[in-house]
């Protein structure tokens, strides 16, 4: 079974930058990531820049991002095989 990795907000921002997301804005400790697809669709994710994200928060980010990125591509970034 896979186990959720322990990631910081910065780690998550780096993961999504690999998928073409860029920092659009920041308010307090939350950063907004955006990417625009070739057909003009805009995709947005909000990530808290905490030193360690709670497991529930990571799961929510994973679920939100899986609307835009295939789950198979995201899984190795968020889960470890034990």
C-alpha positions in Angstrom: 0.0 0.0 0.0 1.2 3.5 -0.7 2.0 6.0 2.0 1.6 9.8 1.7 4.9 11.5 1.7 5.8 14.3 4.2 6.1 17.4 2.0 6.5 21.2 2.6 4.6 23.8 0.6 7.8 24.6 -1.3 8.1 20.9 -2.3 4.6 21.0 -3.6 5.2 24.2 -5.6 8.3 22.5 -7.2 6.3 19.4 -8.1 3.6 21.5 -9.9 6.3 23.6 -11.6 7.3 20.4 -13.4 3.8 20.2 -14.8 3.9 23.8 -16.1 2.3 25.7 -13.2 3.8 29.1 -12.3 3.4 31.3 -9.2 0.7 33.9 -10.1 0.3 35.6 -6.7 0.9 35.2 -3.0 -1.2 36.4 0.0 0.2 35.7 3.4 1.4 32.1 3.5 -0.6 30.9 0.5 0.6 30.9 -3.0 -1.6 30.7 -6.1 -0.3 28.6 -9.0 -1.7 29.0 -12.5 -1.1 27.5 -15.9 -2.9 28.3 -19.2 -3.3 25.5 -21.7 -2.9 25.8 -25.4 -6.6 25.9 -26.0 -6.9 28.8 -23.5 -8.2 27.0 -20.4 -6.9 28.4 -17.1 -6.0 26.1 -14.2 -5.4 27.3 -10.7 -4.2 25.6 -7.5 -3.7 27.2 -4.1 -0.9 25.9 -1.9 -0.1 26.9 1.7 3.7 27.5 2.1 4.0 25.7 5.4 7.2 23.8 6.5 5.2 20.6 6.6 1.7 20.2 5.2 -0.9 18.2 7.1 -1.8 14.8 5.5 -5.4 16.0 5.0 -4.2 19.1 3.2 -1.9 17.0 1.0 -4.7 14.7 0.1 -6.9 17.7 -0.7 -4.2 19.2 -3.0 -3.7 15.8 -4.7 -7.5 15.5 -5.3 -7.7 19.1 -6.6 -4.7 18.6 -8.9 -6.0 15.3 -10.3 -8.7 17.3 -12.1 -5.9 18.8 -14.2 -3.1 16.2 -14.2 -3.6 12.4 -14.6 -3.5 10.7 -11.2 -0.9 8.2 -12.4 1.6 11.0 -13.1 0.9 12.7 -9.7 0.9 9.6 -7.5 4.7 9.1 -7.4 5.2 12.7 -6.4 2.8 12.5 -3.4 2.9 8.8 -2.4 5.8 6.4 -1.6 5.6 2.7 -2.2 6.2 0.8 1.0 
